[in-house]
Amino acid sequence: LGELGIVGPLQALIFAFGTSAWSTASRSLWQHGPSMLMLTAAIYVQRRGTWLLLAGIALAFAYVVRPTNAIPLALGLAWVAWNHPRRLAGFLAGVALVLAPFVALNQSVYAAWLSPYYYPGYHHGNPFFWDALAGGLVSPGRGLFVYSPVLAFAAAGIAIKIRQHRFTSLDLSLLACVFLYWISTALVNPSWWGGDSYGPRFSTDILPYFMYWIVPVVAWLRSATGMRRVFVAGAFVFAAAISVLMHAQGVFNPKAMSWNWEPVPLPMDATRLWDWYHPPFLAGFVAPPVVERLPDLAAIPCDAPPGPPTGFTILSNRSND
């Protein structure tokens, strides 16, 4: 990462304020904050290729924090076994240092290796898989690239690394993590929008991977010349500014959160996640849709005389025996 020089702090600011790290992870004691920390630490150690014991500790801790991090843990294990087989024992020792007390605690509390929350069947699957798959990327309610368009430049970073023959097995492992994370979060959870939250909450954990691939883009901008550099730099700055403004809404605008239950709770009408006219990031700026409410039966006047109803015949299937 040293190739960034003084531009590194600028990219750190984009990560801090132009992603769900600001509007989600920093708002309350979510799992996502420590999850991102552990995954970032693992990338740093894996990229150096030394002290893989620390990578095992970081990835195992990420799994303890959030069970979906079983994906980077498994792929991290495969990466070490393929690229550094002599250091596999150290990696596994790091994993054991974390998981051994975790399993012991589960045995004492649940009489099982894992708590129910860590099993894939805990959420009973998602019948709206395809809706969740697309919605997690481009829906106005929860789309990753809608709320953080600057992250789309990660694709350019991958292309740059491939073109410069610098796309490594670590890049492939991280890319597989992103893909499987996207699939799994859409597959297992029927509340794929992340409950009462703002923006793409379920994508928060893999933000370090996207930022890792933006590094080559920023490095390319420092060395490129001509109009192409001007165009790409302008698009990058514009996307970063939009990303910051989008997440500022989730931080400073209370209406952005109350959008989850106004005018109706989101679980009762999930189609609101695709409403471009009334998205969360415009809450408070545009009027919410008008919802036809059921009549108040208590307010309807009744002109029938008081007393028990008349004109009814009571039937019974009981015999006289």
Residue pairs with C-beta under 8 A, 6 or more apart in sequence:
1 8
1 44
1 47
1 215
3 215
3 219
4 11
4 215
4 218
4 219
5 222
7 218
7 219
7 222
10 218
11 211
11 214
11 215
11 218
14 150
14 211
14 214
14 240
14 243
14 244
15 21
15 207
15 208
15 211
16 22
17 244
17 247
17 248
18 148
18 150
18 240
18 243
18 244
18 247
19 148
19 151
19 204
19 207
19 243
19 247
20 32
20 147
20 148
20 199
20 200
20 201
20 203
20 204
20 207
20 247
21 32
21 33
21 36
21 204
21 207
22 247
22 248
22 250
22 251
23 147
23 198
23 199
23 246
23 247
23 248
23 249
23 250
23 251
24 30
24 32
24 197
24 198
24 199
24 201
24 204
24 250
25 32
25 33
25 36
25 204
26 33
27 250
27 251
30 201
30 204
31 65
31 66
32 66
32 201
32 204
32 205
34 61
34 62
34 65
35 62
35 65
35 66
35 69
35 204
35 205
36 204
36 205
36 207
36 208
38 58
38 59
38 61
38 62
38 65
38 69
39 58
39 59
39 62
39 69
39 72
39 205
39 206
39 208
39 209
40 208
41 54
41 58
42 55
42 58
42 59
42 62
42 72
42 76
43 170
43 174
43 208
43 209
43 212
45 51
45 52
45 54
45 55
45 58
46 52
46 55
46 76
46 79
46 170
47 170
49 83
49 84
51 90
52 80
52 84
52 87
52 90
52 91
52 94
53 90
53 91
53 93
53 94
54 94
55 76
55 80
55 91
55 94
56 76
56 80
56 90
56 91
56 92
56 93
56 94
56 95
56 96
56 97
56 98
57 94
57 95
57 97
57 98
58 94
59 69
59 72
59 73
59 76
59 77
59 95
60 73
60 94
60 95
60 97
60 98
60 99
61 98
62 69
62 72
62 73
63 69
63 70
63 73
63 99
64 98
64 99
64 102
66 205
67 117
67 118
68 181
68 184
68 185
68 205
69 205
71 177
71 180
71 181
71 184
72 177
73 95
75 173
75 176
75 177
75 180
76 91
76 173
77 91
77 92
77 95
78 173
79 169
79 170
79 173
80 87
80 88
80 91
81 88
82 169
83 169
83 170
84 91
103 113
103 114
106 112
106 113
106 114
106 115
107 113
109 115
110 116
116 122
120 184
120 188
122 188
123 188
123 189
123 190
123 191
124 190
125 187
125 188
125 190
126 132
126 186
126 187
126 188
126 189
126 190
126 192
127 190
128 190
128 192
128 270
129 186
129 187
131 192
131 270
132 185
132 186
132 187
132 189
132 192
133 182
133 183
133 186
135 141
135 142
135 143
135 192
135 193
135 273
135 274
136 142
136 143
136 144
136 182
136 185
136 186
136 192
136 200
136 202
136 203
137 143
137 144
137 145
137 182
138 145
138 146
139 146
139 273
139 274
140 146
140 273
140 274
140 275
140 276
140 279
140 280
140 281
141 193
141 272
141 273
141 274
141 275
141 279
141 280
142 192
142 193
142 194
142 199
142 200
142 201
142 202
142 273
143 200
144 151
144 200
144 203
145 151
145 152
146 246
147 199
147 200
147 243
147 246
147 247
147 281
148 199
148 200
148 243
148 246
148 247
149 239
149 242
149 243
150 214
150 236
150 239
150 240
150 242
150 243
151 207
151 210
151 214
151 243
152 239
153 214
153 217
153 236
153 239
154 209
154 210
154 211
154 213
154 214
154 217
155 213
156 216
156 217
156 232
157 213
157 214
157 215
157 216
157 217
158 167
158 171
158 175
158 213
160 216
160 217
160 220
161 167
161 168
161 171
161 213
161 216
164 216
166 216
171 213
174 209
174 212
174 213
175 209
177 206
177 209
178 206
178 209
178 210
181 203
181 205
181 206
182 203
185 192
185 202
185 203
186 192
189 202
191 267
192 202
193 266
193 270
193 273
194 200
194 201
194 202
195 201
195 260
196 257
196 260
196 261
196 266
197 260
198 249
198 250
198 256
198 257
198 280
199 246
199 247
199 250
199 280
217 232
217 236
220 232
221 229
221 232
221 233
221 236
224 232
246 281
249 256
249 280
249 281
249 283
250 256
250 257
250 280
250 281
253 283
253 284
254 284
255 283
255 284
256 280
256 281
256 283
256 284
258 283
259 278
259 280
259 283
259 288
260 266
260 280
262 288
263 288
263 289
263 290
263 291
264 272
264 291
266 272
266 273
272 278
275 289
277 286
277 289
278 286
278 288
278 289
